[in-house]
Amino acid sequence: MRVIPFDASLGAEIADIDLASDLDAGTIKKLNDYWAEHLVLCIRGQNLSPQDFIKVGRIFGDPFRQIYGQFNHPDYPEIGLLTHKDSDIAGSGKRKIRGTSWHTDASYFKKPPAGTMLFAITVPNEGGDTEFLSMRAAYKALSEEHKVKLCDLRSIHVYESSRSPRKLIKRSPGQVKEFGEQAKHPIVRTHPKNGQKSIYLNPIRVEKIDGLSRQISDVVLDDLYEHLFQSKFQYRHKWRVGDFLIWDNRGVLHQANDDYDWRNEQRELYRIMVKGERPF
Ligand code: SIN
């Protein structure tokens, strides 16, 4: 197994490993260590059946229940499907591609998923990349004074923030009831494995900073997002069929791109999330 860090502030490719083989405990530990260190791992050229993908998912943690049952794999509900023809079934019914602005997954849960994995089944020739942004590198780049100002702040995460740059797909009343409404999380989040800190914010879900007036909260959030969105913290992944990719929701924002010729080209990825701890 070789580790080839990306030429970016996060991420690494892991080469010379077949995820469908029986991996020993030492290899599994190394993969988890690399994941904590690099935040995004890509393993190319994999040949995974749905059962293999589920097995690989469990290397990184216990499965986090899929939030939108309508996108589940028909035979393997532990797997969600992302496709070029997804639609907002509980809302307008129109085609709607999820994830097309910076976000971290399901942060309105008290214990949001630690990680998300994708496996590329079909990808367009051009476009459909996924972008990643290191909230860890962004934290490191803050001045010491700024870090101290942020260290005791918490933000309120809801399903869809009134500040969200895009409309999210609608949830059915059952999903709202089942999965709850909001959580408060620290703005400076510590990684449980290596103690590294990240800015933990979510542009689609953070409504406000707890205890601040709306006006001051908006100013602080706008300022932090301007810092976060700098290109020096970003990496853009161009998909190939057979790519397995995992990211750490505790230290990474990601966004999908709906910029491909979806009438003529297909994009289909399997998706699994794994459970995480209460942010601290
Ligand atoms: C997501 O999980 O937000 C979607 C990522 C993608 O389709 O590129």
py3Dmol code that shows the C-alpha trace and the ligand (Angstrom):
import py3Dmol

protein = """\
ATOM      1  CA  MET A   1       0.000   0.000   0.000  1.00  0.00           C
ATOM      2  CA  ARG A   2       1.437   3.368  -1.052  1.00  0.00           C
ATOM      3  CA  VAL A   3       0.244   6.785   0.115  1.00  0.00           C
ATOM      4  CA  ILE A   4       0.468   9.565  -2.459  1.00  0.00           C
ATOM      5  CA  PRO A   5      -0.629  12.898  -0.950  1.00  0.00           C
ATOM      6  CA  PHE A   6      -2.574  15.147  -3.313  1.00  0.00           C
ATOM      7  CA  ASP A   7      -0.975  18.404  -4.356  1.00  0.00           C
ATOM      8  CA  ALA A   8      -3.513  20.235  -2.167  1.00  0.00           C
ATOM      9  CA  SER A   9      -4.138  21.066   1.465  1.00  0.00           C
ATOM     10  CA  LEU A  10      -5.977  17.779   2.008  1.00  0.00           C
ATOM     11  CA  GLY A  11      -6.273  14.284   0.593  1.00  0.00           C
ATOM     12  CA  ALA A  12      -4.184  11.359  -0.569  1.00  0.00           C
ATOM     13  CA  GLU A  13      -4.427   8.549  -3.055  1.00  0.00           C
ATOM     14  CA  ILE A  14      -3.841   5.071  -1.653  1.00  0.00           C
ATOM     15  CA  ALA A  15      -2.355   2.791  -4.308  1.00  0.00           C
ATOM     16  CA  ASP A  16      -1.644  -0.929  -4.495  1.00  0.00           C
ATOM     17  CA  ILE A  17      -4.609  -2.163  -2.490  1.00  0.00           C
ATOM     18  CA  ASP A  18      -7.625  -4.249  -3.476  1.00  0.00           C
ATOM     19  CA  LEU A  19     -10.508  -3.304  -1.196  1.00  0.00           C
ATOM     20  CA  ALA A  20     -12.507  -6.383  -2.199  1.00  0.00           C
ATOM     21  CA  SER A  21      -9.840  -8.696  -0.737  1.00  0.00           C
ATOM     22  CA  ASP A  22      -9.773  -9.741   2.908  1.00  0.00           C
ATOM     23  CA  LEU A  23      -7.872  -6.930   4.582  1.00  0.00           C
ATOM     24  CA  ASP A  24      -5.954  -7.747   7.768  1.00  0.00           C
ATOM     25  CA  ALA A  25      -6.275  -5.735  10.990  1.00  0.00           C
ATOM     26  CA  GLY A  26      -2.967  -3.911  10.397  1.00  0.00           C
ATOM     27  CA  THR A  27      -4.080  -2.685   6.965  1.00  0.00           C
ATOM     28  CA  ILE A  28      -7.474  -1.590   8.315  1.00  0.00           C
ATOM     29  CA  LYS A  29      -5.780   0.382  11.102  1.00  0.00           C
ATOM     30  CA  LYS A  30      -3.423   2.048   8.619  1.00  0.00           C
ATOM     31  CA  LEU A  31      -6.328   3.034   6.358  1.00  0.00           C
ATOM     32  CA  ASN A  32      -8.125   4.610   9.316  1.00  0.00           C
ATOM     33  CA  ASP A  33      -4.935   6.437  10.367  1.00  0.00           C
ATOM     34  CA  TYR A  34      -4.416   7.782   6.815  1.00  0.00           C
ATOM     35  CA  TRP A  35      -8.054   8.882   6.706  1.00  0.00           C
ATOM     36  CA  ALA A  36      -7.676  10.852   9.974  1.00  0.00           C
ATOM     37  CA  GLU A  37      -4.437  12.387   8.718  1.00  0.00           C
ATOM     38  CA  HIS A  38      -5.418  13.288   5.132  1.00  0.00           C
ATOM     39  CA  LEU A  39      -9.221  13.706   5.590  1.00  0.00           C
ATOM     40  CA  VAL A  40      -9.937  12.518   2.021  1.00  0.00           C
ATOM     41  CA  LEU A  41      -8.675   9.211   0.627  1.00  0.00           C
ATOM     42  CA  CYS A  42      -9.128   8.009  -2.935  1.00  0.00           C
ATOM     43  CA  ILE A  43      -8.473   4.434  -3.988  1.00  0.00           C
ATOM     44  CA  ARG A  44      -8.710   4.020  -7.746  1.00  0.00           C
ATOM     45  CA  GLY A  45      -9.421   1.030  -9.947  1.00  0.00           C
ATOM     46  CA  GLN A  46     -11.639  -0.889  -7.517  1.00  0.00           C
ATOM     47  CA  ASN A  47     -14.158  -3.517  -8.506  1.00  0.00           C
ATOM     48  CA  LEU A  48     -16.762  -3.593  -5.731  1.00  0.00           C
ATOM     49  CA  SER A  49     -20.130  -5.315  -5.704  1.00  0.00           C
ATOM     50  CA  PRO A  50     -22.768  -3.688  -3.441  1.00  0.00           C
ATOM     51  CA  GLN A  51     -21.933  -6.300  -0.780  1.00  0.00           C
ATOM     52  CA  ASP A  52     -18.209  -5.498  -1.091  1.00  0.00           C
ATOM     53  CA  PHE A  53     -18.932  -1.784  -0.731  1.00  0.00           C
ATOM     54  CA  ILE A  54     -20.975  -2.414   2.434  1.00  0.00           C
ATOM     55  CA  LYS A  55     -18.113  -4.533   3.822  1.00  0.00           C
ATOM     56  CA  VAL A  56     -15.555  -1.834   3.021  1.00  0.00           C
ATOM     57  CA  GLY A  57     -17.817   0.795   4.632  1.00  0.00           C
ATOM     58  CA  ARG A  58     -17.670  -1.118   7.912  1.00  0.00           C
ATOM     59  CA  ILE A  59     -13.863  -0.836   7.943  1.00  0.00           C
ATOM     60  CA  PHE A  60     -14.400   2.845   8.730  1.00  0.00           C
ATOM     61  CA  GLY A  61     -17.304   2.594  11.179  1.00  0.00           C
ATOM     62  CA  ASP A  62     -20.869   1.522  11.779  1.00  0.00           C
ATOM     63  CA  PRO A  63     -23.348   2.476   9.072  1.00  0.00           C
ATOM     64  CA  PHE A  64     -25.295   5.721   9.563  1.00  0.00           C
ATOM     65  CA  ARG A  65     -28.862   5.205   8.454  1.00  0.00           C
ATOM     66  CA  GLN A  66     -29.653   6.777   5.068  1.00  0.00           C
ATOM     67  CA  ILE A  67     -31.748   9.899   5.632  1.00  0.00           C
ATOM     68  CA  TYR A  68     -33.659   9.825   2.343  1.00  0.00           C
ATOM     69  CA  GLY A  69     -35.073   6.332   1.927  1.00  0.00           C
ATOM     70  CA  GLN A  70     -36.240   7.218  -1.610  1.00  0.00           C
ATOM     71  CA  PHE A  71     -32.642   7.141  -2.885  1.00  0.00           C
ATOM     72  CA  ASN A  72     -31.694   3.812  -1.326  1.00  0.00           C
ATOM     73  CA  HIS A  73     -30.344   0.994  -3.445  1.00  0.00           C
ATOM     74  CA  PRO A  74     -33.429  -1.190  -4.076  1.00  0.00           C
ATOM     75  CA  ASP A  75     -31.738  -4.364  -2.823  1.00  0.00           C
ATOM     76  CA  TYR A  76     -29.184  -2.951  -0.348  1.00  0.00           C
ATOM     77  CA  PRO A  77     -30.785  -0.168   1.745  1.00  0.00           C
ATOM     78  CA  GLU A  78     -27.482   0.454   3.555  1.00  0.00           C
ATOM     79  CA  ILE A  79     -26.354   2.029   0.264  1.00  0.00           C
ATOM     80  CA  GLY A  80     -27.734   5.302  -1.062  1.00  0.00           C
ATOM     81  CA  LEU A  81     -27.620   6.048  -4.787  1.00  0.00           C
ATOM     82  CA  LEU A  82     -26.572   9.359  -6.325  1.00  0.00           C
ATOM     83  CA  THR A  83     -27.631   9.530  -9.954  1.00  0.00           C
ATOM     84  CA  HIS A  84     -27.904  12.020 -12.821  1.00  0.00           C
ATOM     85  CA  LYS A  85     -31.710  11.725 -12.724  1.00  0.00           C
ATOM     86  CA  ASP A  86     -32.449  12.164  -8.991  1.00  0.00           C
ATOM     87  CA  SER A  87     -35.564  14.144  -8.233  1.00  0.00           C
ATOM     88  CA  ASP A  88     -37.184  15.950  -5.337  1.00  0.00           C
ATOM     89  CA  ILE A  89     -39.843  13.304  -4.771  1.00  0.00           C
ATOM     90  CA  ALA A  90     -41.328  14.760  -1.547  1.00  0.00           C
ATOM     91  CA  GLY A  91     -41.242  18.300  -3.036  1.00  0.00           C
ATOM     92  CA  SER A  92     -41.609  19.544  -6.627  1.00  0.00           C
ATOM     93  CA  GLY A  93     -40.947  16.122  -8.194  1.00  0.00           C
ATOM     94  CA  LYS A  94     -38.446  17.782 -10.556  1.00  0.00           C
ATOM     95  CA  ARG A  95     -34.880  16.638 -11.247  1.00  0.00           C
ATOM     96  CA  LYS A  96     -32.678  17.819  -8.393  1.00  0.00           C
ATOM     97  CA  ILE A  97     -29.060  16.930  -7.858  1.00  0.00           C
ATOM     98  CA  ARG A  98     -28.048  16.874  -4.220  1.00  0.00           C
ATOM     99  CA  GLY A  99     -25.005  18.514  -2.722  1.00  0.00           C
ATOM    100  CA  THR A 100     -24.353  21.313  -5.219  1.00  0.00           C
ATOM    101  CA  SER A 101     -22.959  23.839  -2.732  1.00  0.00           C
ATOM    102  CA  TRP A 102     -20.412  23.573   0.079  1.00  0.00           C
ATOM    103  CA  HIS A 103     -21.642  21.470   2.993  1.00  0.00           C
ATOM    104  CA  THR A 104     -20.777  18.779   5.498  1.00  0.00           C
ATOM    105  CA  ASP A 105     -23.209  15.902   5.834  1.00  0.00           C
ATOM    106  CA  ALA A 106     -26.211  15.807   8.191  1.00  0.00           C
ATOM    107  CA  SER A 107     -24.824  18.280  10.737  1.00  0.00           C
ATOM    108  CA  TYR A 108     -28.290  18.948  12.199  1.00  0.00           C
ATOM    109  CA  PHE A 109     -27.999  15.571  13.944  1.00  0.00           C
ATOM    110  CA  LYS A 110     -26.671  15.567  17.515  1.00  0.00           C
ATOM    111  CA  LYS A 111     -24.125  12.985  16.334  1.00  0.00           C
ATOM    112  CA  PRO A 112     -23.469  13.719  12.639  1.00  0.00           C
ATOM    113  CA  PRO A 113     -21.862  11.071  10.423  1.00  0.00           C
ATOM    114  CA  ALA A 114     -18.073  10.933  10.837  1.00  0.00           C
ATOM    115  CA  GLY A 115     -17.469  10.031   7.225  1.00  0.00           C
ATOM    116  CA  THR A 116     -19.046   9.526   3.829  1.00  0.00           C
ATOM    117  CA  MET A 117     -17.875   7.134   1.118  1.00  0.00           C
ATOM    118  CA  LEU A 118     -18.651   7.117  -2.587  1.00  0.00           C
ATOM    119  CA  PHE A 119     -17.958   4.443  -5.163  1.00  0.00           C
ATOM    120  CA  ALA A 120     -18.117   5.439  -8.829  1.00  0.00           C
ATOM    121  CA  ILE A 121     -20.218   3.118 -11.015  1.00  0.00           C
ATOM    122  CA  THR A 122     -20.697   5.400 -14.047  1.00  0.00           C
ATOM    123  CA  VAL A 123     -19.225   8.853 -14.580  1.00  0.00           C
ATOM    124  CA  PRO A 124     -19.608  11.467 -17.330  1.00  0.00           C
ATOM    125  CA  ASN A 125     -16.699  12.141 -19.682  1.00  0.00           C
ATOM    126  CA  GLU A 126     -16.697  15.812 -18.713  1.00  0.00           C
ATOM    127  CA  GLY A 127     -17.860  17.428 -15.477  1.00  0.00           C
ATOM    128  CA  GLY A 128     -19.594  15.998 -12.413  1.00  0.00           C
ATOM    129  CA  ASP A 129     -16.474  16.497 -10.281  1.00  0.00           C
ATOM    130  CA  THR A 130     -16.741  16.620  -6.489  1.00  0.00           C
ATOM    131  CA  GLU A 131     -14.858  19.384  -4.690  1.00  0.00           C
ATOM    132  CA  PHE A 132     -13.443  19.262  -1.176  1.00  0.00           C
ATOM    133  CA  LEU A 133     -12.281  21.957   1.188  1.00  0.00           C
ATOM    134  CA  SER A 134     -10.118  21.484   4.285  1.00  0.00           C
ATOM    135  CA  MET A 135     -11.707  23.120   7.317  1.00  0.00           C
ATOM    136  CA  ARG A 136      -8.614  21.909   9.207  1.00  0.00           C
ATOM    137  CA  ALA A 137      -6.221  23.870   6.990  1.00  0.00           C
ATOM    138  CA  ALA A 138      -8.569  26.855   7.240  1.00  0.00           C
ATOM    139  CA  TYR A 139      -8.462  26.649  11.040  1.00  0.00           C
ATOM    140  CA  LYS A 140      -4.658  26.410  11.049  1.00  0.00           C
ATOM    141  CA  ALA A 141      -4.470  29.528   8.869  1.00  0.00           C
ATOM    142  CA  LEU A 142      -6.368  31.691  11.394  1.00  0.00           C
ATOM    143  CA  SER A 143      -4.414  34.054  13.618  1.00  0.00           C
ATOM    144  CA  GLU A 144      -3.947  32.936  17.248  1.00  0.00           C
ATOM    145  CA  GLU A 145      -6.175  35.825  18.327  1.00  0.00           C
ATOM    146  CA  HIS A 146      -8.957  34.704  15.971  1.00  0.00           C
ATOM    147  CA  LYS A 147      -8.676  31.097  17.226  1.00  0.00           C
ATOM    148  CA  VAL A 148      -9.151  32.283  20.821  1.00  0.00           C
ATOM    149  CA  LYS A 149     -12.244  34.319  19.832  1.00  0.00           C
ATOM    150  CA  LEU A 150     -13.851  31.266  18.219  1.00  0.00           C
ATOM    151  CA  CYS A 151     -12.955  28.631  20.781  1.00  0.00           C
ATOM    152  CA  ASP A 152     -16.082  28.897  22.955  1.00  0.00           C
ATOM    153  CA  LEU A 153     -18.617  29.655  20.218  1.00  0.00           C
ATOM    154  CA  ARG A 154     -21.324  27.203  19.189  1.00  0.00           C
ATOM    155  CA  SER A 155     -23.545  27.328  16.137  1.00  0.00           C
ATOM    156  CA  ILE A 156     -27.113  26.165  15.628  1.00  0.00           C
ATOM    157  CA  HIS A 157     -27.508  23.641  12.767  1.00  0.00           C
ATOM    158  CA  VAL A 158     -30.999  23.104  11.286  1.00  0.00           C
ATOM    159  CA  TYR A 159     -32.179  21.011   8.329  1.00  0.00           C
ATOM    160  CA  GLU A 160     -32.227  24.002   5.969  1.00  0.00           C
ATOM    161  CA  SER A 161     -30.753  27.314   7.117  1.00  0.00           C
ATOM    162  CA  SER A 162     -32.454  30.539   6.042  1.00  0.00           C
ATOM    163  CA  ARG A 163     -28.879  31.457   4.953  1.00  0.00           C
ATOM    164  CA  SER A 164     -28.516  28.388   2.707  1.00  0.00           C
ATOM    165  CA  PRO A 165     -27.313  29.304  -0.816  1.00  0.00           C
ATOM    166  CA  ARG A 166     -29.558  26.639  -2.337  1.00  0.00           C
ATOM    167  CA  LYS A 167     -32.959  25.062  -1.747  1.00  0.00           C
ATOM    168  CA  LEU A 168     -32.589  21.582  -0.302  1.00  0.00           C
ATOM    169  CA  ILE A 169     -34.826  18.703  -1.235  1.00  0.00           C
ATOM    170  CA  LYS A 170     -37.954  18.429   0.829  1.00  0.00           C
ATOM    171  CA  ARG A 171     -38.262  15.803   3.533  1.00  0.00           C
ATOM    172  CA  SER A 172     -41.463  13.856   4.002  1.00  0.00           C
ATOM    173  CA  PRO A 173     -43.306  14.488   7.330  1.00  0.00           C
ATOM    174  CA  GLY A 174     -42.148  11.018   8.453  1.00  0.00           C
ATOM    175  CA  GLN A 175     -38.510  11.895   7.793  1.00  0.00           C
ATOM    176  CA  VAL A 176     -38.843  15.180   9.715  1.00  0.00           C
ATOM    177  CA  LYS A 177     -40.323  13.363  12.680  1.00  0.00           C
ATOM    178  CA  GLU A 178     -37.786  10.576  12.599  1.00  0.00           C
ATOM    179  CA  PHE A 179     -34.611  12.590  12.154  1.00  0.00           C
ATOM    180  CA  GLY A 180     -35.269  15.710  14.232  1.00  0.00           C
ATOM    181  CA  GLU A 181     -34.714  19.368  13.724  1.00  0.00           C
ATOM    182  CA  GLN A 182     -31.540  20.890  15.093  1.00  0.00           C
ATOM    183  CA  ALA A 183     -28.327  20.584  17.060  1.00  0.00           C
ATOM    184  CA  LYS A 184     -25.779  22.961  18.563  1.00  0.00           C
ATOM    185  CA  HIS A 185     -22.145  22.246  17.783  1.00  0.00           C
ATOM    186  CA  PRO A 186     -18.813  23.922  18.608  1.00  0.00           C
ATOM    187  CA  ILE A 187     -17.396  26.074  15.809  1.00  0.00           C
ATOM    188  CA  VAL A 188     -13.935  24.721  16.582  1.00  0.00           C
ATOM    189  CA  ARG A 189     -14.170  20.939  16.363  1.00  0.00           C
ATOM    190  CA  THR A 190     -11.527  18.494  17.561  1.00  0.00           C
ATOM    191  CA  HIS A 191     -10.785  15.269  15.688  1.00  0.00           C
ATOM    192  CA  PRO A 192     -11.184  12.389  18.157  1.00  0.00           C
ATOM    193  CA  LYS A 193      -8.254  10.410  16.704  1.00  0.00           C
ATOM    194  CA  ASN A 194      -5.483  12.940  16.460  1.00  0.00           C
ATOM    195  CA  GLY A 195      -6.729  16.006  18.348  1.00  0.00           C
ATOM    196  CA  GLN A 196      -6.412  18.244  15.270  1.00  0.00           C
ATOM    197  CA  LYS A 197      -8.834  21.144  15.180  1.00  0.00           C
ATOM    198  CA  SER A 198     -11.060  22.342  12.344  1.00  0.00           C
ATOM    199  CA  ILE A 199     -13.557  25.110  11.790  1.00  0.00           C
ATOM    200  CA  TYR A 200     -16.852  23.200  11.882  1.00  0.00           C
ATOM    201  CA  LEU A 201     -19.507  25.121   9.962  1.00  0.00           C
ATOM    202  CA  ASN A 202     -22.046  24.200   7.329  1.00  0.00           C
ATOM    203  CA  PRO A 203     -23.267  26.912   4.913  1.00  0.00           C
ATOM    204  CA  ILE A 204     -26.534  25.096   4.142  1.00  0.00           C
ATOM    205  CA  ARG A 205     -27.442  24.305   7.756  1.00  0.00           C
ATOM    206  CA  VAL A 206     -25.932  26.794  10.196  1.00  0.00           C
ATOM    207  CA  GLU A 207     -28.690  29.208  11.080  1.00  0.00           C
ATOM    208  CA  LYS A 208     -26.891  31.327  13.620  1.00  0.00           C
ATOM    209  CA  ILE A 209     -24.214  31.482  16.280  1.00  0.00           C
ATOM    210  CA  ASP A 210     -25.705  30.691  19.667  1.00  0.00           C
ATOM    211  CA  GLY A 211     -25.961  33.663  22.027  1.00  0.00           C
ATOM    212  CA  LEU A 212     -25.126  36.366  19.460  1.00  0.00           C
ATOM    213  CA  SER A 213     -27.616  38.759  17.894  1.00  0.00           C
ATOM    214  CA  ARG A 214     -28.682  37.860  14.350  1.00  0.00           C
ATOM    215  CA  GLN A 215     -26.789  40.856  13.002  1.00  0.00           C
ATOM    216  CA  ILE A 216     -23.491  40.062  14.728  1.00  0.00           C
ATOM    217  CA  SER A 217     -23.845  36.350  14.009  1.00  0.00           C
ATOM    218  CA  ASP A 218     -24.295  37.099  10.288  1.00  0.00           C
ATOM    219  CA  VAL A 219     -21.171  39.261  10.245  1.00  0.00           C
ATOM    220  CA  VAL A 220     -19.066  36.574  12.001  1.00  0.00           C
ATOM    221  CA  LEU A 221     -20.393  33.803   9.727  1.00  0.00           C
ATOM    222  CA  ASP A 222     -19.883  35.819   6.524  1.00  0.00           C
ATOM    223  CA  ASP A 223     -16.329  36.561   7.592  1.00  0.00           C
ATOM    224  CA  LEU A 224     -15.602  32.888   8.378  1.00  0.00           C
ATOM    225  CA  TYR A 225     -17.096  31.652   5.094  1.00  0.00           C
ATOM    226  CA  GLU A 226     -15.018  34.156   3.148  1.00  0.00           C
ATOM    227  CA  HIS A 227     -11.939  32.723   4.866  1.00  0.00           C
ATOM    228  CA  LEU A 228     -13.037  29.082   4.342  1.00  0.00           C
ATOM    229  CA  PHE A 229     -13.849  29.338   0.640  1.00  0.00           C
ATOM    230  CA  GLN A 230     -10.329  30.338  -0.420  1.00  0.00           C
ATOM    231  CA  SER A 231      -9.056  28.199  -3.284  1.00  0.00           C
ATOM    232  CA  LYS A 232      -5.867  27.311  -1.376  1.00  0.00           C
ATOM    233  CA  PHE A 233      -7.939  25.041   0.923  1.00  0.00           C
ATOM    234  CA  GLN A 234      -9.637  23.200  -1.968  1.00  0.00           C
ATOM    235  CA  TYR A 235      -9.185  20.017  -4.002  1.00  0.00           C
ATOM    236  CA  ARG A 236     -11.268  19.018  -7.026  1.00  0.00           C
ATOM    237  CA  HIS A 237     -11.823  15.303  -7.688  1.00  0.00           C
ATOM    238  CA  LYS A 238     -12.256  14.167 -11.289  1.00  0.00           C
ATOM    239  CA  TRP A 239     -14.041  10.853 -11.135  1.00  0.00           C
ATOM    240  CA  ARG A 240     -13.045   7.660 -12.891  1.00  0.00           C
ATOM    241  CA  VAL A 241     -15.134   4.502 -12.884  1.00  0.00           C
ATOM    242  CA  GLY A 242     -13.934   2.313  -9.985  1.00  0.00           C
ATOM    243  CA  ASP A 243     -12.893   5.201  -7.712  1.00  0.00           C
ATOM    244  CA  PHE A 244     -13.567   4.595  -4.040  1.00  0.00           C
ATOM    245  CA  LEU A 245     -13.438   7.830  -2.072  1.00  0.00           C
ATOM    246  CA  ILE A 246     -13.947   8.597   1.617  1.00  0.00           C
ATOM    247  CA  TRP A 247     -14.029  11.986   3.341  1.00  0.00           C
ATOM    248  CA  ASP A 248     -14.120  13.088   6.935  1.00  0.00           C
ATOM    249  CA  ASN A 249     -17.180  15.229   7.636  1.00  0.00           C
ATOM    250  CA  ARG A 250     -15.505  16.603  10.769  1.00  0.00           C
ATOM    251  CA  GLY A 251     -12.823  18.449   8.848  1.00  0.00           C
ATOM    252  CA  VAL A 252     -14.023  18.733   5.257  1.00  0.00           C
ATOM    253  CA  LEU A 253     -16.698  20.555   3.284  1.00  0.00           C
ATOM    254  CA  HIS A 254     -17.635  19.112  -0.101  1.00  0.00           C
ATOM    255  CA  GLN A 255     -19.808  20.040  -3.069  1.00  0.00           C
ATOM    256  CA  ALA A 256     -21.135  18.255  -6.154  1.00  0.00           C
ATOM    257  CA  ASN A 257     -21.165  19.811  -9.637  1.00  0.00           C
ATOM    258  CA  ASP A 258     -24.217  19.421 -11.848  1.00  0.00           C
ATOM    259  CA  ASP A 259     -22.340  20.706 -14.899  1.00  0.00           C
ATOM    260  CA  TYR A 260     -22.383  17.644 -17.181  1.00  0.00           C
ATOM    261  CA  ASP A 261     -24.536  16.655 -20.121  1.00  0.00           C
ATOM    262  CA  TRP A 262     -27.014  14.642 -18.028  1.00  0.00           C
ATOM    263  CA  ARG A 263     -29.431  14.125 -20.937  1.00  0.00           C
ATOM    264  CA  ASN A 264     -26.800  12.079 -22.743  1.00  0.00           C
ATOM    265  CA  GLU A 265     -24.367  11.004 -20.057  1.00  0.00           C
ATOM    266  CA  GLN A 266     -24.871   9.071 -16.859  1.00  0.00           C
ATOM    267  CA  ARG A 267     -23.465   9.582 -13.388  1.00  0.00           C
ATOM    268  CA  GLU A 268     -24.106   6.961 -10.748  1.00  0.00           C
ATOM    269  CA  LEU A 269     -22.322   6.578  -7.436  1.00  0.00           C
ATOM    270  CA  TYR A 270     -22.950   4.407  -4.387  1.00  0.00           C
ATOM    271  CA  ARG A 271     -22.918   6.246  -1.070  1.00  0.00           C
ATOM    272  CA  ILE A 272     -22.493   5.113   2.536  1.00  0.00           C
ATOM    273  CA  MET A 273     -22.056   7.201   5.678  1.00  0.00           C
ATOM    274  CA  VAL A 274     -20.632   6.011   8.992  1.00  0.00           C
ATOM    275  CA  LYS A 275     -21.652   7.065  12.483  1.00  0.00           C
ATOM    276  CA  GLY A 276     -19.766   9.767  14.339  1.00  0.00           C
ATOM    277  CA  GLU A 277     -19.424  11.093  17.867  1.00  0.00           C
ATOM    278  CA  ARG A 278     -21.014  14.140  19.422  1.00  0.00           C
ATOM    279  CA  PRO A 279     -18.820  17.018  18.187  1.00  0.00           C
ATOM    280  CA  PHE A 280     -16.438  18.476  20.789  1.00  0.00           C
TER     281      PHE A 280
END
"""
ligand_1 = """\
8
SIN
C -22.859 14.664 -1.829
O -22.707 13.701 -1.082
O -23.022 15.794 -1.405
C -22.843 14.453 -3.339
C -21.472 14.391 -3.883
C -21.479 14.249 -5.380
O -22.461 13.790 -5.980
O -20.478 14.599 -5.994
"""
view = py3Dmol.view(width=600, height=400)
view.addModel(protein, "pdb")
view.setStyle({"model": 0}, {"cartoon": {"style": "trace"}})
view.addModel(ligand_1, "xyz")
view.setStyle({"model": 1}, {"stick": {}})
view.zoomTo()
view.show()
